[in-house]
Amino acid sequence: MNKNINIALVGLGQIGIYLYDQIQKKRKDIEIKTGKKINIIGISAKNINKKRRFKIDKKIFFKNPLDIIKKKNIDVLFEIIGQSDGISKKLVEEALSKKINVITPNKALIAKHGDYLGSIAEKNKVNLEFEAAVAGGIPVLRTIKEGLATNKIQKVYGILNGTSNYILSEMMSSKKSFKDVLIKAQKLGYAEPGNPKLDLNGYDALSKIKILSSLSFNKKISKKNSLMEGIEKIELKDIEIANQLNCRIKLVGISELINGYLFERVHPCLINKDNYIANVNGVMNAVIIEGNPIGESILQGEGAGPGPTSSALMSDLLSILRGNVKYPFGISRLKRSNPKIYNYDKYLNSLYLRFEVRDKPGVLAFITKKLANKNISVERLIQKPNYKNKTASIIIITHESKEKDAKICLKNITKNKNILKSPVLIRLL
Amino acid sequence: MNKNINIALVGLGQIGIYLYDQIQKKRKDIEIKTGKKINIIGISAKNINKKRRFKIDKKIFFKNPLDIIKKKNIDVLFEIIGQSDGISKKLVEEALSKKINVITPNKALIAKHGDYLGSIAEKNKVNLEFEAAVAGGIPVLRTIKEGLATNKIQKVYGILNGTSNYILSEMMSSKKSFKDVLIKAQKLGYAEPGNPKLDLNGYDALSKIKILSSLSFNKKISKKNSLMEGIEKIELKDIEIANQLNCRIKLVGISELINGYLFERVHPCLINKDNYIANVNGVMNAVIIEGNPIGESILQGEGAGPGPTSSALMSDLLSILRGNVKYPFGISRLKRSNPKIYNYDKYLNSLYLRFEVRDKPGVLAFITKKLANKNISVERLIQKPNYKNKTASIIIITHESKEKDAKICLKNITKNKNILKSPVLIRLL
């Protein structure tokens, strides 16, 4: 690698523009740390004239991002457009094929095409780096690939979506509904103003879990559908009941190997307040890694936003400048096989169930009998009457039972005319 | 670097022997990850015949560790003897001079001679790695050097000594005295049976803080005396009063830049229970890094023991095998200057003071007047009478004030005949 490094930056949204500024400011620091002089010689974005927080040099602007790598001699390209396919994929593909190192925070792209793109990088002996794709500023991928390199990891889980975590924390502290808090989150810039769906339905966290799995277990990224549930249906009522039960509700992403089979999932969890992640609030992210011989390792930090994301993007840049050519997924693509997928129907879990019922004799007995028929035993039961409406909430925490059975059971219970709403099911961590 | 890598291992205590076993077990995994075949071709320890948990190959045993590097062709040497000088220093010095990469968990050696040894490594273009020297299994040095490489770090602090943290946690939960809990800790292997002093007096944590400072602020390791206080004088009484004040007492190591001046210290702190590190219990370690643009980054994990320490030692080995020749302290020795040291006399801090006094009229007024004379104002005051002995405990939390003034004040107060013991002073975090 030459002493002078040419950089291209594609995508000038919030993160792109912050990164542009950071690169300019840290040029000297980077030269001290790596001996390389860096220069941004090409940028591209949808709109050159958009009002931006930092000034950009329009002389190096390209309308078509593909032109930068065609016309200029680029060493490192930042892809910060953020699509899972389309131009993002095409640009990264072409850059790697031209032996250009690529750095991206694009979790959707990596979760979907990471194996394919990684293999292009490997064949061309360049780096594809994506530290910023998971948990923003927390250097968790580097920690798994390097810091914990010889550990046998059994499980990796955590709070991976800052938007969801902010909303759940804020519902708890302000006693406001999901809808009201979402509006506040959008105003504060913690949730996308247009379409916050990918953050709220678990998709964003699941992309991150897929990347974490592949690195933790040295497997290809799983293509199979995983269990994915978001926070859109979480009611303030459940958050308050959870609180009385000494619990919090959090959106958690979990990946583990059960007898060698991969089990990936994202869903809201009821978590005892004594548990570390129950207390990770606001837009913070946290990742917990269980490995041998390391034991439990926790990393916590800001999970999103231009600052932390740029910190991760810059760490990738320094890694490249230091000349560390590496396998994008820690080991050679030839050694990474497809994961065997765990059959979720076998899984035993404790469940929180809430039924809204008519407050009539026999209703409770009806529910508990239905559960008993499917061998679902009750660990804890609370009935909260609402005298005014002659209704009641029945909350049941089950012992470990098959979720499949519980779901059949709930379906049957719902048919009864005394059951007023679809029951709520939240898994315990 | 050849495909076949020769390893020497010097020191077969608890950690050395565990590492020996790990290296044997992970040979194949390491080959997959790095393409290198590793072989242990030399070991050395005080006693070849000592009973050990794992079997060692006596054919490769050397009585004198220096003979290994003289007689064998070694690529990587593990120094696990643990002295700050003597044979540890000599061995590392000679190995690096012979272009042998060195890995060590020896914080005392690195804190004392790290700059000197690092410069030998740099001149000979080999690696000196010491991830295991700070916070055991938590890859915090790698995180600072790589994951947060372009951040401007202002402060790094945390719980860095597992022995002290275990004792303080256990005093709180069992309501037993320091002495009793220390005996238990020694039985459980959490404190050295012979001489636990270096863990308890703050020395161990201060060595780690010195290493963290040098990496965080890109300076040489400070030679100046820092503020160092251990937990030997912490009484159960203070832990219980702290609890009533919604606080915990923890041994904390702190390093920060105050207007460009380095301020390093290790001492017990009174920490509000809402604070993250107040809840890090038992033998766990935690490091908090405050940087820009990353914000606050937290790393928590097991801080000691053969498993976590071996995990860190192995991550160093993989880093070397992957061919990453690096500056031991992140940047070239030529760019690291001596830190300017903060004048502690200027520091303002809130203090917890406890006085044991005769329960007589005028004593409280005497104390508060003495404090007022030195401009030390009281934020909170609690008097707990002990009617039986006609004595009382007076607990004062001060507003921020100069510790120097407080100490002069305490000295004067102690002279009064109604003050029964030397007052207790604990800093607030």
Contacts between the chains, C-beta under 8 A, distances in Angstrom:
chain1	res1	chain2	res2	distance
A	18	B	293	7.7
A	22	B	150	7.1
A	22	B	293	7.1
A	26	B	150	5.0
A	29	B	150	6.3
A	30	B	150	6.8
A	32	B	331	5.7
A	32	B	332	7.6
A	32	B	335	5.3
A	33	B	149	6.5
A	33	B	150	7.9
A	33	B	330	6.8
A	33	B	331	5.4
A	131	B	147	7.3
A	137	B	148	8.0
A	137	B	293	7.8
A	137	B	294	4.5
A	137	B	295	6.7
A	137	B	297	6.5
A	138	B	297	6.6
A	139	B	143	5.5
A	139	B	146	7.2
A	139	B	147	2.6
A	139	B	148	6.7
A	142	B	142	7.4
A	142	B	143	7.6
A	142	B	146	6.1
A	142	B	147	4.9
A	143	B	139	5.4
A	143	B	142	7.6
A	143	B	143	6.8
A	143	B	147	7.1
A	146	B	139	7.2
A	146	B	142	6.1
A	146	B	146	7.5
A	146	B	315	6.0
A	146	B	318	7.0
A	146	B	319	6.4
A	147	B	131	7.4
A	147	B	139	2.6
A	147	B	142	5.0
A	147	B	143	7.1
A	147	B	312	7.7
A	147	B	315	5.1
A	148	B	139	6.8
A	148	B	311	6.4
A	148	B	315	6.6
A	149	B	33	6.5
A	149	B	314	6.7
A	149	B	315	5.1
A	149	B	318	4.3
A	150	B	22	7.1
A	150	B	26	5.0
A	150	B	29	6.3
A	150	B	30	6.7
A	150	B	33	7.9
A	150	B	311	7.0
A	150	B	314	4.0
A	150	B	315	7.0
A	150	B	317	7.9
A	150	B	318	6.5
A	151	B	311	5.6
A	276	B	300	8.0
A	279	B	279	7.8
A	291	B	311	7.6
A	292	B	307	7.4
A	293	B	18	7.7
A	293	B	22	7.1
A	293	B	137	7.8
A	293	B	306	7.5
A	293	B	307	3.1
A	293	B	308	6.7
A	293	B	310	5.8
A	293	B	311	5.4
A	294	B	137	4.5
A	294	B	301	6.6
A	294	B	302	7.0
A	294	B	307	6.7
A	294	B	308	5.6
A	294	B	311	4.4
A	295	B	137	6.6
A	295	B	301	6.7
A	295	B	302	4.4
A	295	B	307	6.4
A	295	B	308	6.2
A	296	B	301	6.7
A	296	B	302	7.3
A	297	B	137	6.4
A	297	B	138	6.6
A	297	B	299	7.8
A	297	B	300	7.4
A	297	B	301	4.1
A	297	B	302	7.9
A	298	B	298	7.3
A	298	B	299	7.1
A	298	B	300	4.0
A	298	B	301	6.5
A	299	B	297	7.8
A	299	B	298	7.1
A	299	B	299	5.6
A	299	B	300	7.8
A	300	B	297	7.3
A	300	B	298	3.9
A	300	B	299	7.8
A	300	B	300	7.6
A	301	B	294	6.6
A	301	B	295	6.7
A	301	B	296	6.7
A	301	B	297	4.1
A	301	B	298	6.5
A	302	B	294	7.0
A	302	B	295	4.4
A	302	B	296	7.3
A	302	B	297	7.9
A	306	B	293	7.5
A	307	B	292	7.4
A	307	B	293	3.1
A	307	B	294	6.7
A	307	B	295	6.4
A	308	B	293	6.7
A	308	B	294	5.6
A	308	B	295	6.2
A	310	B	293	5.8
A	311	B	148	6.4
A	311	B	150	7.0
A	311	B	151	5.6
A	311	B	291	7.6
A	311	B	293	5.5
A	311	B	294	4.4
A	312	B	147	7.7
A	314	B	149	6.7
A	314	B	150	4.0
A	315	B	146	6.0
A	315	B	147	5.1
A	315	B	148	6.7
A	315	B	149	5.1
A	315	B	150	7.0
A	317	B	150	7.9
A	318	B	146	7.0
A	318	B	149	4.4
A	318	B	150	6.5
A	319	B	146	6.4
A	322	B	324	7.1
A	322	B	326	7.0
A	323	B	324	8.0
A	324	B	322	7.1
A	324	B	323	8.0
A	324	B	324	5.1
A	326	B	322	7.1
A	330	B	33	6.8
A	331	B	32	5.7
A	331	B	33	5.4
A	332	B	32	7.6
A	335	B	32	5.3
